[in-house]
Amino acid sequence: MSNWKERTELLLGAEKAEMLSRAHVLVVGLGGVGAYAAEMVCRAGVGRMTIADSDDVS
């Protein structure tokens, strides 16, 4: 089992894994907690993520 999506499906079941892949999550702020949350949301298999942060990045 080399694919992380397969492992997620084993843990949650096919129906819940499909729900995750169709989900859209908004993460507001990428400070210490926000950055970690965004990474974990991505690793969980959420299909779409919008990130909002008011800080300037250069």
N, CA, C and O atoms as a Maestro MAE file, in Angstrom:
{
 s_m_m2io_version
 :::
 2.0.0
}

f_m_ct {
 s_m_title
 :::
 protein
 m_atom[232] {
  # First column is atom index #
  i_m_mmod_type
  r_m_x_coord
  r_m_y_coord
  r_m_z_coord
  i_m_residue_number
  s_m_chain_name
  s_m_pdb_residue_name
  s_m_pdb_atom_name
  i_m_atomic_number
  :::
  1 25 0.842 -1.171 0.000 1 A "MET " " N  " 7
  2 3 0.000 0.000 0.000 1 A "MET " " CA " 6
  3 2 0.892 1.240 0.000 1 A "MET " " C  " 6
  4 15 1.313 1.704 1.060 1 A "MET " " O  " 8
  5 25 1.173 1.763 -1.160 2 A "SER " " N  " 7
  6 3 2.108 2.874 -1.264 2 A "SER " " CA " 6
  7 2 1.409 4.224 -1.353 2 A "SER " " C  " 6
  8 15 2.064 5.260 -1.231 2 A "SER " " O  " 8
  9 25 0.115 4.238 -1.559 3 A "ASN " " N  " 7
  10 3 -0.610 5.477 -1.765 3 A "ASN " " CA " 6
  11 2 -1.265 5.919 -0.459 3 A "ASN " " C  " 6
  12 15 -1.990 5.141 0.161 3 A "ASN " " O  " 8
  13 25 -1.018 7.162 -0.033 4 A "TRP " " N  " 7
  14 3 -1.585 7.648 1.227 4 A "TRP " " CA " 6
  15 2 -3.106 7.742 1.160 4 A "TRP " " C  " 6
  16 15 -3.775 7.636 2.187 4 A "TRP " " O  " 8
  17 25 -3.659 7.938 -0.035 5 A "LYS " " N  " 7
  18 3 -5.119 7.984 -0.157 5 A "LYS " " CA " 6
  19 2 -5.729 6.616 0.140 5 A "LYS " " C  " 6
  20 15 -6.817 6.530 0.710 5 A "LYS " " O  " 8
  21 25 -5.047 5.574 -0.236 6 A "GLU " " N  " 7
  22 3 -5.524 4.223 0.068 6 A "GLU " " CA " 6
  23 2 -5.559 3.991 1.578 6 A "GLU " " C  " 6
  24 15 -6.488 3.371 2.096 6 A "GLU " " O  " 8
  25 25 -4.546 4.489 2.275 7 A "ARG " " N  " 7
  26 3 -4.505 4.323 3.731 7 A "ARG " " CA " 6
  27 2 -5.628 5.115 4.400 7 A "ARG " " C  " 6
  28 15 -6.240 4.645 5.360 7 A "ARG " " O  " 8
  29 25 -5.895 6.320 3.889 8 A "THR " " N  " 7
  30 3 -6.994 7.124 4.427 8 A "THR " " CA " 6
  31 2 -8.318 6.417 4.205 8 A "THR " " C  " 6
  32 15 -9.178 6.403 5.086 8 A "THR " " O  " 8
  33 25 -8.483 5.831 3.027 9 A "GLU " " N  " 7
  34 3 -9.718 5.104 2.726 9 A "GLU " " CA " 6
  35 2 -9.883 3.890 3.634 9 A "GLU " " C  " 6
  36 15 -10.997 3.581 4.058 9 A "GLU " " O  " 8
  37 25 -8.792 3.206 3.933 10 A "LEU " " N  " 7
  38 3 -8.859 2.071 4.856 10 A "LEU " " CA " 6
  39 2 -9.302 2.524 6.239 10 A "LEU " " C  " 6
  40 15 -10.079 1.837 6.903 10 A "LEU " " O  " 8
  41 25 -8.812 3.673 6.670 11 A "LEU " " N  " 7
  42 3 -9.132 4.189 7.997 11 A "LEU " " CA " 6
  43 2 -10.574 4.677 8.086 11 A "LEU " " C  " 6
  44 15 -11.277 4.373 9.050 11 A "LEU " " O  " 8
  45 25 -11.016 5.433 7.080 12 A "LEU " " N  " 7
  46 3 -12.324 6.085 7.135 12 A "LEU " " CA " 6
  47 2 -13.432 5.342 6.410 12 A "LEU " " C  " 6
  48 15 -14.609 5.501 6.735 12 A "LEU " " O  " 8
  49 25 -13.064 4.542 5.440 13 A "GLY " " N  " 7
  50 3 -14.046 3.905 4.574 13 A "GLY " " CA " 6
  51 2 -14.173 4.696 3.282 13 A "GLY " " C  " 6
  52 15 -13.855 5.885 3.240 13 A "GLY " " O  " 8
  53 25 -14.635 4.040 2.235 14 A "ALA " " N  " 7
  54 3 -14.692 4.653 0.901 14 A "ALA " " CA " 6
  55 2 -15.629 5.855 0.855 14 A "ALA " " C  " 6
  56 15 -15.316 6.864 0.223 14 A "ALA " " O  " 8
  57 25 -16.775 5.750 1.520 15 A "GLU " " N  " 7
  58 3 -17.756 6.848 1.474 15 A "GLU " " CA " 6
  59 2 -17.213 8.115 2.132 15 A "GLU " " C  " 6
  60 15 -17.345 9.205 1.574 15 A "GLU " " O  " 8
  61 25 -16.613 7.986 3.293 16 A "LYS " " N  " 7
  62 3 -16.073 9.161 4.001 16 A "LYS " " CA " 6
  63 2 -14.860 9.732 3.272 16 A "LYS " " C  " 6
  64 15 -14.684 10.949 3.234 16 A "LYS " " O  " 8
  65 25 -14.030 8.881 2.699 17 A "ALA " " N  " 7
  66 3 -12.877 9.360 1.937 17 A "ALA " " CA " 6
  67 2 -13.341 10.155 0.721 17 A "ALA " " C  " 6
  68 15 -12.725 11.161 0.368 17 A "ALA " " O  " 8
  69 25 -14.410 9.716 0.083 18 A "GLU " " N  " 7
  70 3 -14.970 10.448 -1.056 18 A "GLU " " CA " 6
  71 2 -15.540 11.788 -0.609 18 A "GLU " " C  " 6
  72 15 -15.401 12.785 -1.317 18 A "GLU " " O  " 8
  73 25 -16.177 11.823 0.550 19 A "MET " " N  " 7
  74 3 -16.691 13.089 1.090 19 A "MET " " CA " 6
  75 2 -15.549 14.069 1.335 19 A "MET " " C  " 6
  76 15 -15.674 15.259 1.046 19 A "MET " " O  " 8
  77 25 -14.437 13.568 1.868 20 A "LEU " " N  " 7
  78 3 -13.262 14.420 2.088 20 A "LEU " " CA " 6
  79 2 -12.734 14.977 0.778 20 A "LEU " " C  " 6
  80 15 -12.387 16.156 0.701 20 A "LEU " " O  " 8
  81 25 -12.671 14.152 -0.242 21 A "SER " " N  " 7
  82 3 -12.115 14.599 -1.520 21 A "SER " " CA " 6
  83 2 -13.009 15.636 -2.196 21 A "SER " " C  " 6
  84 15 -12.533 16.413 -3.024 21 A "SER " " O  " 8
  85 25 -14.302 15.659 -1.853 22 A "ARG " " N  " 7
  86 3 -15.219 16.653 -2.408 22 A "ARG " " CA " 6
  87 2 -15.334 17.905 -1.538 22 A "ARG " " C  " 6
  88 15 -15.941 18.891 -1.954 22 A "ARG " " O  " 8
  89 25 -14.763 17.876 -0.345 23 A "ALA " " N  " 7
  90 3 -14.900 18.982 0.607 23 A "ALA " " CA " 6
  91 2 -14.063 20.190 0.201 23 A "ALA " " C  " 6
  92 15 -13.049 20.063 -0.486 23 A "ALA " " O  " 8
  93 25 -14.513 21.365 0.642 24 A "HIS " " N  " 7
  94 3 -13.793 22.626 0.441 24 A "HIS " " CA " 6
  95 2 -13.624 23.258 1.819 24 A "HIS " " C  " 6
  96 15 -14.605 23.479 2.529 24 A "HIS " " O  " 8
  97 25 -12.388 23.547 2.193 25 A "VAL " " N  " 7
  98 3 -12.071 24.072 3.516 25 A "VAL " " CA " 6
  99 2 -11.435 25.444 3.381 25 A "VAL " " C  " 6
  100 15 -10.620 25.670 2.487 25 A "VAL " " O  " 8
  101 25 -11.807 26.367 4.275 26 A "LEU " " N  " 7
  102 3 -11.201 27.693 4.343 26 A "LEU " " CA " 6
  103 2 -10.313 27.747 5.570 26 A "LEU " " C  " 6
  104 15 -10.770 27.481 6.681 26 A "LEU " " O  " 8
  105 25 -9.036 28.093 5.377 27 A "VAL " " N  " 7
  106 3 -8.104 28.293 6.482 27 A "VAL " " CA " 6
  107 2 -7.789 29.781 6.525 27 A "VAL " " C  " 6
  108 15 -7.272 30.340 5.558 27 A "VAL " " O  " 8
  109 25 -8.103 30.426 7.654 28 A "VAL " " N  " 7
  110 3 -7.870 31.859 7.805 28 A "VAL " " CA " 6
  111 2 -6.677 32.050 8.723 28 A "VAL " " C  " 6
  112 15 -6.704 31.656 9.889 28 A "VAL " " O  " 8
  113 25 -5.619 32.665 8.178 29 A "GLY " " N  " 7
  114 3 -4.403 32.921 8.944 29 A "GLY " " CA " 6
  115 2 -3.427 31.767 8.842 29 A "GLY " " C  " 6
  116 15 -3.786 30.608 9.051 29 A "GLY " " O  " 8
  117 25 -2.204 32.095 8.523 30 A "LEU " " N  " 7
  118 3 -1.175 31.061 8.405 30 A "LEU " " CA " 6
  119 2 -0.071 31.251 9.435 30 A "LEU " " C  " 6
  120 15 1.104 31.021 9.150 30 A "LEU " " O  " 8
  121 25 -0.457 31.671 10.629 31 A "GLY " " N  " 7
  122 3 0.507 31.732 11.719 31 A "GLY " " CA " 6
  123 2 0.905 30.317 12.101 31 A "GLY " " C  " 6
  124 15 0.759 29.393 11.301 31 A "GLY " " O  " 8
  125 25 1.399 30.143 13.296 32 A "GLY " " N  " 7
  126 3 1.859 28.827 13.727 32 A "GLY " " CA " 6
  127 2 0.795 27.754 13.629 32 A "GLY " " C  " 6
  128 15 1.051 26.682 13.081 32 A "GLY " " O  " 8
  129 25 -0.381 28.017 14.141 33 A "VAL " " N  " 7
  130 3 -1.457 27.023 14.128 33 A "VAL " " CA " 6
  131 2 -2.073 26.897 12.741 33 A "VAL " " C  " 6
  132 15 -2.367 25.787 12.297 33 A "VAL " " O  " 8
  133 25 -2.272 28.014 12.053 34 A "GLY " " N  " 7
  134 3 -2.896 27.987 10.731 34 A "GLY " " CA " 6
  135 2 -2.088 27.201 9.715 34 A "GLY " " C  " 6
  136 15 -2.649 26.448 8.919 34 A "GLY " " O  " 8
  137 25 -0.778 27.373 9.738 35 A "ALA " " N  " 7
  138 3 0.078 26.647 8.800 35 A "ALA " " CA " 6
  139 2 0.013 25.144 9.065 35 A "ALA " " C  " 6
  140 15 -0.052 24.340 8.135 35 A "ALA " " O  " 8
  141 25 0.031 24.783 10.337 36 A "TYR " " N  " 7
  142 3 -0.073 23.370 10.702 36 A "TYR " " CA " 6
  143 2 -1.441 22.818 10.299 36 A "TYR " " C  " 6
  144 15 -1.538 21.715 9.761 36 A "TYR " " O  " 8
  145 25 -2.487 23.585 10.561 37 A "ALA " " N  " 7
  146 3 -3.839 23.144 10.208 37 A "ALA " " CA " 6
  147 2 -3.971 22.953 8.704 37 A "ALA " " C  " 6
  148 15 -4.561 21.971 8.254 37 A "ALA " " O  " 8
  149 25 -3.427 23.886 7.921 38 A "ALA " " N  " 7
  150 3 -3.495 23.775 6.460 38 A "ALA " " CA " 6
  151 2 -2.781 22.512 5.981 38 A "ALA " " C  " 6
  152 15 -3.269 21.817 5.089 38 A "ALA " " O  " 8
  153 25 -1.639 22.223 6.570 39 A "GLU " " N  " 7
  154 3 -0.905 21.015 6.183 39 A "GLU " " CA " 6
  155 2 -1.704 19.757 6.512 39 A "GLU " " C  " 6
  156 15 -1.788 18.842 5.693 39 A "GLU " " O  " 8
  157 25 -2.286 19.709 7.701 40 A "MET " " N  " 7
  158 3 -3.039 18.524 8.108 40 A "MET " " CA " 6
  159 2 -4.313 18.350 7.280 40 A "MET " " C  " 6
  160 15 -4.700 17.225 6.965 40 A "MET " " O  " 8
  161 25 -4.959 19.455 6.930 41 A "VAL " " N  " 7
  162 3 -6.146 19.387 6.072 41 A "VAL " " CA " 6
  163 2 -5.764 18.801 4.717 41 A "VAL " " C  " 6
  164 15 -6.470 17.955 4.168 41 A "VAL " " O  " 8
  165 25 -4.641 19.263 4.194 42 A "CYS " " N  " 7
  166 3 -4.155 18.753 2.910 42 A "CYS " " CA " 6
  167 2 -3.826 17.264 3.009 42 A "CYS " " C  " 6
  168 15 -4.208 16.480 2.141 42 A "CYS " " O  " 8
  169 25 -3.128 16.887 4.052 43 A "ARG " " N  " 7
  170 3 -2.744 15.484 4.226 43 A "ARG " " CA " 6
  171 2 -3.943 14.572 4.460 43 A "ARG " " C  " 6
  172 15 -3.890 13.380 4.155 43 A "ARG " " O  " 8
  173 25 -5.015 15.128 4.997 44 A "ALA " " N  " 7
  174 3 -6.219 14.330 5.239 44 A "ALA " " CA " 6
  175 2 -6.922 13.961 3.945 44 A "ALA " " C  " 6
  176 15 -7.705 13.012 3.906 44 A "ALA " " O  " 8
  177 25 -6.641 14.715 2.879 45 A "GLY " " N  " 7
  178 3 -7.236 14.385 1.590 45 A "GLY " " CA " 6
  179 2 -8.361 15.305 1.160 45 A "GLY " " C  " 6
  180 15 -9.121 14.972 0.251 45 A "GLY " " O  " 8
  181 25 -8.476 16.463 1.804 46 A "VAL " " N  " 7
  182 3 -9.513 17.413 1.407 46 A "VAL " " CA " 6
  183 2 -9.239 17.857 -0.019 46 A "VAL " " C  " 6
  184 15 -8.104 18.176 -0.375 46 A "VAL " " O  " 8
  185 25 -10.284 17.876 -0.831 47 A "GLY " " N  " 7
  186 3 -10.131 18.141 -2.259 47 A "GLY " " CA " 6
  187 2 -9.768 19.564 -2.617 47 A "GLY " " C  " 6
  188 15 -9.024 19.794 -3.571 47 A "GLY " " O  " 8
  189 25 -10.289 20.536 -1.858 48 A "ARG " " N  " 7
  190 3 -10.057 21.936 -2.212 48 A "ARG " " CA " 6
  191 2 -9.861 22.745 -0.937 48 A "ARG " " C  " 6
  192 15 -10.590 22.569 0.040 48 A "ARG " " O  " 8
  193 25 -8.866 23.636 -0.954 49 A "MET " " N  " 7
  194 3 -8.582 24.451 0.213 49 A "MET " " CA " 6
  195 2 -8.338 25.885 -0.233 49 A "MET " " C  " 6
  196 15 -7.594 26.136 -1.181 49 A "MET " " O  " 8
  197 25 -8.975 26.823 0.463 50 A "THR " " N  " 7
  198 3 -8.739 28.240 0.249 50 A "THR " " CA " 6
  199 2 -8.010 28.757 1.479 50 A "THR " " C  " 6
  200 15 -8.409 28.483 2.611 50 A "THR " " O  " 8
  201 25 -6.936 29.509 1.247 51 A "ILE " " N  " 7
  202 3 -6.140 30.050 2.346 51 A "ILE " " CA " 6
  203 2 -6.226 31.565 2.301 51 A "ILE " " C  " 6
  204 15 -5.988 32.173 1.258 51 A "ILE " " O  " 8
  205 25 -6.567 32.178 3.436 52 A "ALA " " N  " 7
  206 3 -6.647 33.636 3.530 52 A "ALA " " CA " 6
  207 2 -5.729 34.104 4.649 52 A "ALA " " C  " 6
  208 15 -5.798 33.607 5.773 52 A "ALA " " O  " 8
  209 25 -4.870 35.067 4.329 53 A "ASP " " N  " 7
  210 3 -3.957 35.632 5.318 53 A "ASP " " CA " 6
  211 2 -3.683 37.071 4.933 53 A "ASP " " C  " 6
  212 15 -3.423 37.361 3.765 53 A "ASP " " O  " 8
  213 25 -3.737 37.967 5.889 54 A "SER " " N  " 7
  214 3 -3.562 39.385 5.588 54 A "SER " " CA " 6
  215 2 -2.103 39.829 5.590 54 A "SER " " C  " 6
  216 15 -1.817 40.972 5.231 54 A "SER " " O  " 8
  217 25 -1.181 38.970 5.978 55 A "ASP " " N  " 7
  218 3 0.236 39.335 5.992 55 A "ASP " " CA " 6
  219 2 0.784 39.443 4.577 55 A "ASP " " C  " 6
  220 15 0.367 38.710 3.680 55 A "ASP " " O  " 8
  221 25 1.724 40.362 4.387 56 A "ASP " " N  " 7
  222 3 2.419 40.490 3.109 56 A "ASP " " CA " 6
  223 2 3.556 39.483 3.057 56 A "ASP " " C  " 6
  224 15 4.272 39.288 4.039 56 A "ASP " " O  " 8
  225 25 3.713 38.853 1.920 57 A "VAL " " N  " 7
  226 3 4.789 37.886 1.720 57 A "VAL " " CA " 6
  227 2 5.717 38.437 0.661 57 A "VAL " " C  " 6
  228 15 5.283 38.842 -0.418 57 A "VAL " " O  " 8
  229 25 7.003 38.448 0.984 58 A "SER " " N  " 7
  230 3 7.953 38.965 -0.013 58 A "SER " " CA " 6
  231 2 9.073 37.982 -0.248 58 A "SER " " C  " 6
  232 15 9.966 38.245 -1.053 58 A "SER " " O  " 8
  :::
 }
 m_bond[231] {
  # First column is bond index #
  i_m_from
  i_m_to
  i_m_order
  :::
  1 1 2 1
  2 2 3 1
  3 3 4 2
  4 3 5 1
  5 5 6 1
  6 6 7 1
  7 7 8 2
  8 7 9 1
  9 9 10 1
  10 10 11 1
  11 11 12 2
  12 11 13 1
  13 13 14 1
  14 14 15 1
  15 15 16 2
  16 15 17 1
  17 17 18 1
  18 18 19 1
  19 19 20 2
  20 19 21 1
  21 21 22 1
  22 22 23 1
  23 23 24 2
  24 23 25 1
  25 25 26 1
  26 26 27 1
  27 27 28 2
  28 27 29 1
  29 29 30 1
  30 30 31 1
  31 31 32 2
  32 31 33 1
  33 33 34 1
  34 34 35 1
  35 35 36 2
  36 35 37 1
  37 37 38 1
  38 38 39 1
  39 39 40 2
  40 39 41 1
  41 41 42 1
  42 42 43 1
  43 43 44 2
  44 43 45 1
  45 45 46 1
  46 46 47 1
  47 47 48 2
  48 47 49 1
  49 49 50 1
  50 50 51 1
  51 51 52 2
  52 51 53 1
  53 53 54 1
  54 54 55 1
  55 55 56 2
  56 55 57 1
  57 57 58 1
  58 58 59 1
  59 59 60 2
  60 59 61 1
  61 61 62 1
  62 62 63 1
  63 63 64 2
  64 63 65 1
  65 65 66 1
  66 66 67 1
  67 67 68 2
  68 67 69 1
  69 69 70 1
  70 70 71 1
  71 71 72 2
  72 71 73 1
  73 73 74 1
  74 74 75 1
  75 75 76 2
  76 75 77 1
  77 77 78 1
  78 78 79 1
  79 79 80 2
  80 79 81 1
  81 81 82 1
  82 82 83 1
  83 83 84 2
  84 83 85 1
  85 85 86 1
  86 86 87 1
  87 87 88 2
  88 87 89 1
  89 89 90 1
  90 90 91 1
  91 91 92 2
  92 91 93 1
  93 93 94 1
  94 94 95 1
  95 95 96 2
  96 95 97 1
  97 97 98 1
  98 98 99 1
  99 99 100 2
  100 99 101 1
  101 101 102 1
  102 102 103 1
  103 103 104 2
  104 103 105 1
  105 105 106 1
  106 106 107 1
  107 107 108 2
  108 107 109 1
  109 109 110 1
  110 110 111 1
  111 111 112 2
  112 111 113 1
  113 113 114 1
  114 114 115 1
  115 115 116 2
  116 115 117 1
  117 117 118 1
  118 118 119 1
  119 119 120 2
  120 119 121 1
  121 121 122 1
  122 122 123 1
  123 123 124 2
  124 123 125 1
  125 125 126 1
  126 126 127 1
  127 127 128 2
  128 127 129 1
  129 129 130 1
  130 130 131 1
  131 131 132 2
  132 131 133 1
  133 133 134 1
  134 134 135 1
  135 135 136 2
  136 135 137 1
  137 137 138 1
  138 138 139 1
  139 139 140 2
  140 139 141 1
  141 141 142 1
  142 142 143 1
  143 143 144 2
  144 143 145 1
  145 145 146 1
  146 146 147 1
  147 147 148 2
  148 147 149 1
  149 149 150 1
  150 150 151 1
  151 151 152 2
  152 151 153 1
  153 153 154 1
  154 154 155 1
  155 155 156 2
  156 155 157 1
  157 157 158 1
  158 158 159 1
  159 159 160 2
  160 159 161 1
  161 161 162 1
  162 162 163 1
  163 163 164 2
  164 163 165 1
  165 165 166 1
  166 166 167 1
  167 167 168 2
  168 167 169 1
  169 169 170 1
  170 170 171 1
  171 171 172 2
  172 171 173 1
  173 173 174 1
  174 174 175 1
  175 175 176 2
  176 175 177 1
  177 177 178 1
  178 178 179 1
  179 179 180 2
  180 179 181 1
  181 181 182 1
  182 182 183 1
  183 183 184 2
  184 183 185 1
  185 185 186 1
  186 186 187 1
  187 187 188 2
  188 187 189 1
  189 189 190 1
  190 190 191 1
  191 191 192 2
  192 191 193 1
  193 193 194 1
  194 194 195 1
  195 195 196 2
  196 195 197 1
  197 197 198 1
  198 198 199 1
  199 199 200 2
  200 199 201 1
  201 201 202 1
  202 202 203 1
  203 203 204 2
  204 203 205 1
  205 205 206 1
  206 206 207 1
  207 207 208 2
  208 207 209 1
  209 209 210 1
  210 210 211 1
  211 211 212 2
  212 211 213 1
  213 213 214 1
  214 214 215 1
  215 215 216 2
  216 215 217 1
  217 217 218 1
  218 218 219 1
  219 219 220 2
  220 219 221 1
  221 221 222 1
  222 222 223 1
  223 223 224 2
  224 223 225 1
  225 225 226 1
  226 226 227 1
  227 227 228 2
  228 227 229 1
  229 229 230 1
  230 230 231 1
  231 231 232 2
  :::
 }
}
